[in-house]
Amino acid sequence: MHSTLIVARMDPGSAGDVAALFREFDQSDMPGLMGTRRRQLFHYRGLYFHLQDFDEDHGGERIEDAKGDPRFVRISDDLKPFIEAYDPKTWRSPADAMASRFYHWSTP
């Protein structure tokens, strides 16, 4: 399984709105098109963490392919009032907000 973690800023009071947007999005066929197996959203002291798991290490490519889909464009636009780039000066795409994993352990 491959995972990505996006870090951004979010008012914790927006958690319900953000969850509702993803709930609707995840009930469509978009997660399957992107290869998403699981999505988890977290917040902590004004930070937003979006953990997404994929069956394969091709999640980034499949997301790039899905970015032109109107549903992907719509959720990206719908999230803008709630999610702010961690560093707006350097943000150009979600790849600019992805954390780098430096340790991994799983059961043998």
C-alpha positions as a printed NumPy array, in Angstrom:
array([[  0.   ,   0.   ,   0.   ],
       [  1.207,   3.503,  -0.831],
       [  0.201,   6.525,   1.263],
       [  0.32 ,  10.269,   0.804],
       [ -0.107,  12.91 ,   3.492],
       [ -1.12 ,  16.445,   2.582],
       [ -0.583,  19.15 ,   5.204],
       [ -2.47 ,  22.434,   5.073],
       [ -4.223,  24.904,   7.367],
       [ -7.844,  24.68 ,   8.451],
       [-10.055,  26.264,  11.081],
       [-11.075,  23.292,  13.269],
       [-14.657,  24.59 ,  13.149],
       [-14.718,  23.703,   9.448],
       [-14.143,  19.983,  10.04 ],
       [-17.815,  19.098,   9.555],
       [-18.049,  20.989,   6.263],
       [-14.85 ,  19.418,   4.929],
       [-15.961,  15.934,   6.007],
       [-19.32 ,  16.432,   4.261],
       [-17.606,  17.42 ,   1.004],
       [-15.382,  14.349,   1.075],
       [-18.267,  12.1  ,   2.146],
       [-20.136,  13.065,  -1.039],
       [-16.995,  12.816,  -3.191],
       [-16.081,   9.402,  -1.787],
       [-19.553,   8.011,  -2.542],
       [-18.897,   8.601,  -6.245],
       [-16.645,   6.511,  -8.471],
       [-13.822,   9.06 ,  -8.168],
       [-11.864,   7.218,  -5.441],
       [-11.803,   4.135,  -7.672],
       [-10.63 ,   6.164, -10.658],
       [ -7.82 ,   7.624,  -8.571],
       [ -6.916,   4.289,  -6.973],
       [ -7.802,   5.531,  -3.487],
       [ -8.32 ,   2.727,  -1.013],
       [ -8.762,   4.795,   2.151],
       [ -8.935,   8.468,   3.109],
       [ -8.506,   9.857,   6.601],
       [ -8.76 ,  13.518,   7.598],
       [ -7.254,  14.947,  10.778],
       [ -6.923,  18.385,  12.31 ],
       [ -4.655,  19.639,  15.05 ],
       [ -4.285,  23.241,  16.249],
       [ -5.203,  24.814,  12.945],
       [ -3.437,  22.224,  10.805],
       [ -5.197,  19.873,   8.403],
       [ -3.848,  16.423,   7.549],
       [ -5.234,  14.442,   4.614],
       [ -3.971,  10.861,   4.614],
       [ -4.78 ,   8.902,   1.482],
       [ -3.912,   5.25 ,   0.925],
       [ -3.576,   3.572,  -2.464],
       [ -3.277,  -0.084,  -3.422],
       [ -0.314,   0.748,  -5.658],
       [  2.407,   3.353,  -5.851],
       [  0.652,   4.925,  -8.856],
       [ -1.675,   7.166,  -6.846],
       [  0.032,  10.356,  -7.974],
       [ -0.244,   9.45 , -11.643],
       [ -3.882,   8.458, -11.347],
       [ -4.697,  11.647,  -9.44 ],
       [ -2.99 ,  13.682, -12.162],
       [ -5.182,  11.903, -14.713],
       [ -8.323,  12.616, -12.634],
       [ -7.568,  16.326, -12.075],
       [ -9.48 ,  17.294, -15.213],
       [-12.65 ,  15.485, -14.108],
       [-15.39 ,  18.015, -13.237],
       [-15.976,  16.309,  -9.874],
       [-12.309,  16.703,  -8.932],
       [-12.382,  20.349, -10.02 ],
       [-15.601,  20.92 ,  -8.044],
       [-14.334,  19.452,  -4.761],
       [-11.091,  21.416,  -5.122],
       [-13.122,  24.618,  -5.546],
       [-15.554,  23.685,  -2.757],
       [-12.675,  23.13 ,  -0.315],
       [-11.075,  26.543,  -0.948],
       [-13.119,  28.402,   1.715],
       [-12.015,  25.859,   4.33 ],
       [ -8.495,  24.694,   3.441],
       [ -5.549,  27.072,   3.073],
       [ -2.105,  26.15 ,   1.809],
       [  0.412,  25.593,   4.575],
       [  2.816,  27.941,   2.774],
       [  0.883,  30.006,   0.209],
       [  4.126,  31.473,  -1.165],
       [  5.363,  28.108,  -2.426],
       [  2.094,  26.227,  -3.121],
       [  1.326,  25.435,  -6.757],
       [ -0.325,  22.008,  -6.453],
       [ -1.091,  19.376,  -3.783],
       [  2.381,  17.926,  -4.407],
       [  3.79 ,  21.076,  -2.762],
       [  1.935,  20.201,   0.448],
       [  2.834,  16.513,   0.697],
       [  4.802,  15.428,   3.705],
       [  7.878,  13.265,   3.192],
       [  7.843,   9.948,   5.008],
       [ 11.11 ,   9.301,   6.806],
       [ 10.219,   6.101,   8.7  ],
       [  7.835,   3.199,   8.1  ],
       [  7.123,   0.022,  10.043],
       [  4.535,  -2.693,   9.509],
       [  3.94 ,  -6.132,  10.893],
       [  6.012,  -8.84 ,   9.243]])
